Amino acid sequence: MSALNSIAPATAPAASGPQDSPAADGPDAPLEGFRIGVTSHRRSQDLIEALERRGAEVLHAPALKIAPVQEDMRLIDDTRAIIAAKPDLCIATTAYGMRRWCEAADASGIGDELLETLAACRMFVRGPKARGAVRAAGLADVGISSDETTATLVDMLLKEGVRGKTVAVQLHGYTDVRQLERLKMSGATVLTVTPYRWVKPDGEDKLPRLIEAACSGNLDVLTFTSAPAVDAMWSTAHEMGLYKQLVDALKTTVTTAVVGPITAQPLLDAGLSPLIPERFRMGALIRLVCEHLALNHVRRLDTRSGSVELRGRSLRINGEPVEMAPAPLLLLRALLGAEGAVLSRESLSDLLELRGSVHALDMTVSRLRSSLPDGRMVETVVKRGYRIRV
């Protein structure tokens, strides 16, 4: 199953009101043809409805939800159990989780006891951010994962031996259960604490599927309204082994958009340049996304076969919608971008990841022509490649 088909597009009832744009209905909807990922939980429906009114297809995968008060009681109970057990080893997986753990303990009057307990054990951290949070709490770590995965961290612990020892593990929403089992099977007593819980409303695979959609080019924009949601996505991507691929996609094919500079920081730390509205409001974020896509991701060209407009995955020729499969659409997008210049067979084959297959490229060109009202729009230039007839 493809990443796109694994996530059901968000559905929201149509709404109206003074905030609606006049262009939100019909073919002039500014986000028509674009797929936008929404990672927020709180007020997500407002954002989804606003994007859909403007024509977008929305993929909703809530990344993070702060546990309500009744679930925080479980956090405190787990913390008391860890304090009583006096663990030999402790694993900190996320910076946000470590900070929230300490804050929740402080609020319950056991913050000093928790810090004394953690100071007496050997702390291992999953990455630089978790290390920063540990040290900000006045604690020291003795080991860090080389690739920011829990599996590598557990490898380190197993190498030095855990039999007969008690291991405390600060979990996050994407729990790698296999790693906890490895510790237990090696003779360790494992105690866990989950300072925050990620929302998994209709099955636990929504966030991983959204990550796969971004990596495979099935997404145009990814939105965030909180910094912890970005950290949640990074954590999940690391555990999936897709962190580097995800960052590469967000640097090239997928635009990131955030509600303000605090939310932007984890993306900036990863070398990304997210869209940030001047006014840190959801409405300003939506307007900025519309403007960015209109300026940078809409192709328009007058050809001998008529006027062509390509908006994300929405193709119109002479104002009429044209359905097209993903590979021919990718080919057409490249040819439109060349504005009548010839693109070599080699470059088009590389674009489609065909590994130089002449037959596969010819088949894709044939499918493209058969999908167009006038197949002559795509012209073969003998011994050179293809171009759009303008």
FENWO-V716717 format. One record per run of one state. SS is the DSSP state (a for helix, b for strand, c for the rest). FROM is the first residue (numbers start at 0). LEN is the number of residues. If there is no record, write none. Layout:
BEGIN
ss = <SS | SS>
from = <FROM | FROM>
len = <LEN | LEN>
END
This chain:
BEGIN
ss = <c | a | c | b | c | a | c | a | c | b | c | a | c | b | c | b | c | a | c | b | c | a | c | a | c | b | c | a | c | b | c | a | c | b | c | a | c | b | c | b | c | a | c | b | c | a | c | a | c | b | c | a | c | b | c | a | c | b | c | b | c | b | c | b | c | a | c | b | a | c | a | c | a | b | c | b | c>
from = <0 | 2 | 6 | 8 | 9 | 21 | 24 | 25 | 28 | 34 | 38 | 43 | 53 | 56 | 60 | 64 | 65 | 68 | 85 | 88 | 92 | 94 | 107 | 110 | 119 | 121 | 125 | 127 | 136 | 140 | 144 | 149 | 160 | 165 | 171 | 176 | 185 | 188 | 194 | 196 | 197 | 205 | 215 | 220 | 224 | 226 | 240 | 242 | 252 | 254 | 258 | 260 | 269 | 274 | 276 | 281 | 296 | 297 | 303 | 305 | 311 | 313 | 317 | 319 | 322 | 325 | 338 | 342 | 344 | 351 | 357 | 371 | 374 | 377 | 381 | 384 | 388>
len = <2 | 4 | 2 | 1 | 12 | 3 | 1 | 3 | 6 | 4 | 5 | 10 | 3 | 4 | 4 | 1 | 3 | 17 | 3 | 4 | 2 | 13 | 3 | 9 | 2 | 4 | 2 | 9 | 4 | 4 | 5 | 11 | 5 | 6 | 5 | 9 | 3 | 6 | 2 | 1 | 8 | 10 | 5 | 4 | 2 | 14 | 2 | 10 | 2 | 4 | 2 | 9 | 5 | 2 | 5 | 15 | 1 | 6 | 2 | 6 | 2 | 4 | 2 | 3 | 3 | 13 | 4 | 2 | 7 | 6 | 14 | 3 | 3 | 4 | 3 | 4 | 2>
END
